[in-house]
Amino acid sequence: MLRRFDRIALLRRVNRTVVNKWVSTWSPLTTAFNTRPEKRINFTKNEVGLFNIPELTSYEGFYALKEKAIFKTEDLIEEATSPQRTRKMVTIFDELSDTLCKVADLAEFIRLAHPQSHYSHAAEDACITISGIVEKLNTHKRLYKALKQVVDENDSMETTDVDKHVAELFLFDFEQCGIHLKENDRKKVVFLNDCILQLGQRFMAGAVHPRTIKKSVLPEAIRPFFSTDGDNILVSGLYADSSNNMAREAAYRLFLFPDQHQEQLLSELLKSRHDLATTCGFKTYAHRALKASTVETPEMVNEFLQTLNEELKPRAERDFALMQKMKNAENRFESPLATWDTPYFTSSLKKRCLQASASEFSPYFSLGACMEGLNLLMKSLYGISLENTEMEPGESWSHDIYKLAVTHESEGLLGHIYCDLFERPGKPNQDCHFTIQGGKVMPDGSYQNPIVVVMLNLSQPRWSGPTLLTPSMVDNLFHEMGHAMHSMLARTEYQHVTGTRCSTDFAEVPSVLMEYFASDPRVLRTFAKHFQTQEPMPEEMLERLCASKHLFSSSETQLQVFYSALDQVYHGDPSRHQSNTTETLRTVQEQFYGLPYVENTAWQLRFSHLVGYGAKYYSYLISRAVASWIWQTYFEKDPLSRSQGEKYRRGCLAYGGGIPSRLLVSNFLGREVTPANLTKSLINEIDAYSEQLKDFEKHIR
């Protein structure tokens, strides 16, 4: 035993010696994130509980949290429905929401992220309990009538525009469940919601299921490109990065071959959603989904997609012509460009542009350097520091978590960001942002600071060096930190509308905007330094990296327009649907995409976003258009401007969802949010980089 501990201690001393060679002059933040996290043995201190919640020193604490939430919920219901109510109705509802969210959001994260099964099982049980409470609240007619009276007739107490907006959001949440309907219709809504949930889960499972075929189906020359199982071949994806044209085509045709079971699930899902919407009084499911969004109606979405599509057509045709030229150069037998080719040739030209593999850029993007880059950017824009904070025993769910205190130079602590950045067994393989506690004004006038988690899946640092990020990983880190900073900087009165708790098509704006900062040479120069020598990335290398991010943007944007248009048609007027979902896809593709439909394929049956983003897939394009508009207006001239950063913080981020997002964007940008203006921002961006594409044509023989 002693030898074992001695050996560990020796390795730690060696590790510190090696690390010091390359972190000795880095900032404390860089040093912390570039150093391998080590599990600490606690001999003296009592554990404080997960996220400093005393009940969670043990998984059994979830049962205590549930009970407290139940009792407080009952008290708040009594207060809201009492004739002697002394607080604004919206304040009571927000406290009710906060009470449930604090348990539900925490439990949902722990259910997914905690490596110990007894914690994840207890958290899952808490999720189920809170869901049950919410279902009961959604059928609580006295509570609904009390809120509706306030919305319809105003509160007996003085209210602001924000109060009224948030109260209307609570009412809409209520009515989504059909509480305002006759009993038969309400039961129908409950039934349809259950059907939609089950159909969606089954469709998503089928969307990723591999296709199994006999080896004899494929030409012998391309069989080695695929996984085998005895006499069968498994096609588990599109193999879009394969340099073999026949392998790409075979994978596309086989993986996307129509599946009648998936077709039935999708058709039933779309029908159930339409029935749900019409039962609740909406014209279509798209009208229901887009209420309270930035664009507000499907009519505006469709006008935007049509307007953008017209502008993109000639620009995308130039992209496809260059890809065709590349394909001809690679193949002896000329064949027309097809949909299975575009990802490959986009990636191929990017590699030629970079003149290096992504891994050759990684030494300049150590995790610590990237975190310092974020810190420098936050200081420049907002006067905010990201400070690595030592955690108390039992505060984190794994030993390799970092905790950042977000501190303003004059306002003090704004909140905490827990960084769960490294892969581990059982951890979800996704980059995401979780709200653990939303910000809000407390009854005594103090502020409940937000607590969030940023989750990535980076490789653990090696003993000989830090974790190194590829350029795409840097983009993902900045994106997720954009969500986190939205949560930190939204100083809203109500947690129901704090930070990312806003419309889907606005929630992504701050995170997409952060990708613009991550792609700007002036920002990258502040932190892109070699992890061993601290030498900055060579200027030519830096410029090539930034330019590569904008290749074939016209055709990529056109593809997103096509996806968005299809999603709108599926969730719109059923009279526009063809005999099946594949025929509908064919019709939409002819109108919105520059490459033809491939016979006997059903791409939509693999498109799982139709479940999670039903009628809202357009949000990607709207968010990008708004983010691009903000970038061009405020940051393109100087991405490190404090005055512009303050305008963005005070005029945009601070409100969260407390103001209708369309009004918020219009006020901040000084122009109406219209399809024409949204299109203009994207086309301006695309045209600004179009000259670069001409420069890269010389790389094609």
ZIFEN-V332235 format. One line per field, one symbol per residue. phi: phi as a letter, one per 40 degrees, with the letter a starting at -180 (. if undefined). psi: psi as a letter, one per 30 degrees, with the letter a starting at -180 (. if undefined). burial: 1 if it has 16 or more other C-alpha atoms within 10 Angstrom, else 0. A space follows every 10 residues. Layout:
phi->???
psi->???
burial->???
//
This chain:
phi->.ccccccccc ccccdcccdc cbbdbccdcc dcccbccbcc ccbbccccgd fgcdcccacc cccccccccc ccdccccccc ccccdbbddc ccccccccdc cccccccccc dcbccccccc ccccccdccc ccccccccbc cccccccccc ccbgccbcbb ccdccccccc ccddcdcgcc ccdccccccc cccccccccc cccccccbcc cbbcdcccdd cbdccbcbag cbbbbbacfc cccccccccc cccccbcdbc cccccccccc cccccccccc gbcacccccc cgcccgbccc cccccccccc ccdcccccdc cccccccccc bcbcbccbcc cccccccccc ccccfacdcc cddcbcdccc cccccccccc cbgbbbbcbc ccdgcbcacb cbbbccbccb cgcbibbcbb bbcadgcdca cabbccacca ccdcgcbccc bbbbbbbccc cccciccbbc dcccdcccdc cccccccccc cccbccbcfc cacdcbdcdc ccdcccccbc dcccccacbc ccbgccdddc cccccccccb cfcccccccc ccdcccdccd bbcdccccca ccccddcccc cbbcbcccdf badccbcccc ccbdgbcddd cccccccccc dccbbccacb cccccccccc cbcccfbcbd cccccccccg accbdccccd cccdccccbc cccccccccc c
psi->eeeeeeeeee eeeeeeeeef eggeglleee eeffkkkkkk kjfekkkflk ggjefhflff feeeeeeeee eeeeeeeeee gkfgkflkee eeeeeeeeee eeeeeeeeee eefkfkefee eeeeeeeeee eeeeeeefgj eeeeeeeeee eegllflkll eeeeeeeeee eeeeffggff lleeeeeeee eeeeeeeeee eeeeefffkl kklkefekke fgefflkljb glkkjgafhf gkfjeeeeee eeeeegkkje eeeeeeeeee eeeeeeeeeg gleleeeeff kglefelfee eeeeeeeeee efeeeeeeee eeeeeeeeff kejklkklff feeefeeeee eeefglleff feffileeee eeeeeeeeee efhkkjjkkk llkgflflfh klkkkjkkff fakfakjkji fkllkfkkik klkkkeklkl klfgflkjkl klkkklilkk klffllkkkl eeeeeeeeee feeefeeefj ilekffgkbf iakeffefee eeeffeefgk eeeefffikk fefgklkkee eeeeeeeffg khfeeeeeee eeeeeeeeee gbjfffkafl feeeeeeeee efkfklkkkh lieffgifff efhjggffee eeeeeeeeee eeeefeejfg keeeeeeeee fdeffbgfkk eeeeeeeefg lkjleeeeee eeeeeeefge eeeeeffffk .
burial->0000000000 0000110010 0110010011 1111110000 0000001111 1100111010 1110110011 0110011011 1000000111 1111111111 1111111111 1111100011 1111111011 0000001110 0011011101 1000100000 0111111111 1001111111 1000110110 0110110011 1011011000 1010100100 0000010100 0011111111 1100101111 1111111100 0111111111 1111111011 0101111111 0111111100 1101111110 1110111111 0111111100 0000001111 1101111011 0011000000 1111111111 1111111111 1111111100 0111111001 1111111100 0001111111 1111000000 1111111111 1000000111 1111111101 1000111111 1011111111 1111111111 1111111111 1111111111 1111111111 1011011111 1001011000 0111111111 1111111111 1111111111 1100001000 1101110110 0111101000 1111110101 1001111111 1111111111 1001110011 1101110111 0111111111 1101100110 0011101111 1110110011 0010010000 0
//
